[in-house]
Amino acid sequence: MAIIALKEVYFGFGGPPLLEDISFQIEKSERVCLLGRNGCGKSTLLGLITGRLKPTKGEIAAQPQLRIGMLDQSVPQNTAGSVFDVVAEGLGHAGKLLASYHNLAHQLSFKFGDKENAQLLKIHNELDRTNSWNKLNVVETVISQISLDADAEFSELSAGLKRRVLLARALAAEPDLLILDEPTNHLDTEAITWIEDFLLRCGKTLLFVTHDRKFLKKLSTRILEIDRGSLFNWDCSYDEYLKRKDQLLAAEQQHWNLFDKKLAEEERWIRQSIRARRTRNEGRVKKLKMLRQERSQRRTLDGVVKIEINKAERSGELIVKTENVNFAYDPNSPTVISDLSTAIFRGDRIGIIGPNGIGKTTLLKLLLGHIPPTSGKIQLGTNVQCAYFDQLHGQLNLEKDLAENIGQGYTTVTINGRKKQVVSYLMDFMFTAQKAKSPVHNLSGGERNRLQLAKLFTQPSNVLILDEPTNDLDIETLELMEEMLIDYPGTVLVVSHDRAFLNNVVTGTLVLEGNGRVKEYAGGYDDWLVQRKEAPKEQAAAKEQKQHSPKPNQAKLSYMQNRELQKLPDMIAELEQQIAQLHEKMGDPSFYKQDSRTISRTNARLEKLQTDLAIAFIRWEELAALE
């Protein structure tokens, strides 16, 4: 039986409607995922279901006394009080009484007095009168289930724990329908996995919006999609949805092509009839008008993001190398990075993984040379030009409009040698000409991310540094960015909690495991999980081998060292070829007829190549000995 149903619901602010005559229902125990591009109307639909918005026309029917819980996309500002206080807010007046009772009882465990006892008795009697005592058990049970400290101060919690508290507040109302708007935003992978498992266990009816494809695949039993004001129901898995969606769009395009061909034929007929002064076939003229009307009402797909990166000249083979690097913010604070030795080469795509607050952004700043290490050595490669994506959008001026942020006082930008109008460039990132003149603070989270990417990609670069670039982006833009990063000829360092994004893009990972430890793994997120599970077995086997082997174990190559060893033979061959070419050139009698400066430069070039070759051979022998 449906717990809520929408019938021919229409909603719009003028212009094309956000939602046009949509109908659907949600059954008990379903877990429905709502998809759609940024700005298509997902939040509007959630507002209609919760009653915050009223439809222009249509009907929304819900079961009597239907309780709806809502986890909003962002954490409300200025939320104060203990965890118990915030969770109890979900119960309305009864929650306020329970919060007052809980806080006063907590105080009385340290201080007793007539005034406090009188206040406690008054609240106690009010709870009795309103039959609200049973709600106390609900709040305490939810807090226990979600593993929270009831007396912790909400404002002092991490982003992940704040999201847990807000989820507990939504659950405290014992909702029949739980609505989640981007529940994984700004959470680390551990917190996301916890929420997935909890929602599967709790058995609630869910309606959720997400861009996290692994979260979607694990939880959803059905997919709803908003596309150009219409709602489509996909009663299938996400992978099957992608196939069916492609088939639907292909069939739609074929239908439009046939329609446009028919319309063109009728337009030619009417023009020829006018020139020949023929008597008009009024029925055919009427049909043409209907075809024109139908064509004018067609809602085509919005433009897709056209991502093009402004590429710099190729960097050297080595991007950055660290040797025994340690970092702490001051002598009395904990070590953030401990004994890090690694090397990153041109073309590597490295994911950086770890819980919130562990030091991922600090690691990026160390690798970029923005902050010096406490000890150890960091060597940057040659001709390294970085473009940096800041997850806090610090490179955007919120008061200036979009065009001013991109153009920096100019009306054009230069991308790979071609000049382009700023407004035209913004349209490649799905911003209209009108929106290009509006201030940045009016944009949604997803739009700000798109704008920041647009600004980032105007900078010539051969190394991209991306700190949480996927937050708030719709799935279509995410997949397009994945393709762009895979084809990017430079080097990519990316911090992300989007597990599918990491699996699809990166070739290796640096994982911050706590106490400053940073370990290297081959492959993406899923590869890390497999290697992490296998590590205890490998350690046990190594320990046993050490006990039974008379020879000491040799150091094993890290993933980065193995990559370096694999590249060295090609590097040596290239150096030898360049040396041979110079020897051949210098063997020509005409070589010494050139000016002395040219001869001197060539000799210096030969000496450098020979030095580089010797260093490469030494490094190859060092790494080969560790195999």
Secondary structure, DSSP 4 states (H G I P E B T S, - for coil): -EEEEEEEEEE-SSSS-SEEEEEEEEETT-EEEEE--TTSSHHHHHHHHHTSS--SEEEEEE-TT--EEEE-SSPPTT--SBHHHHHHGGGTHHHHHHHHHHHHHHHHTT---HHHHHHHHHHHHHHHHTT-HHHHHHHHHHHHHTT--TTSBGGGS-HHHHHHHHHHHHHHT--SEEEEESTTTT--HHHHHHHHHHHHHH--EEEEE---HHHHHHH-SEEEEEETTEEEEE-S-HHHHHHHHHHHHHHHHHHHHHHHHHHHHHHHHHHHHHHTTPPP-HHHHHHHHHHHHHHHT--PPPPPP-----B-S---SEEEEEEEEEE-SSTTSPPSEEEEEEEEETT-EEEEE--TTSSHHHHHHHHHTSS--SEEEEEE-TT--EEEE-TT-TTS-TTSBHHHHHHTT-SEEEETTEEEEHHHHHHHTT--TTGGGSBGGGS-HHHHHHHHHHHHTTS-BSEEEEESTTTT--HHHHHHHHHHHHH-SSEEEEE---HHHHHHH-SEEEEEEETTEEEEEESSHHHHHHHHHHHHHHHHHHHHHHHH-SSPPPPPPPHHHHHHHHHHHHHHHHHHHHHHHHHHHHHSGGGGGS-HHHHHHHHHHHHHHHHHHHHHHHHHHHHHHH-
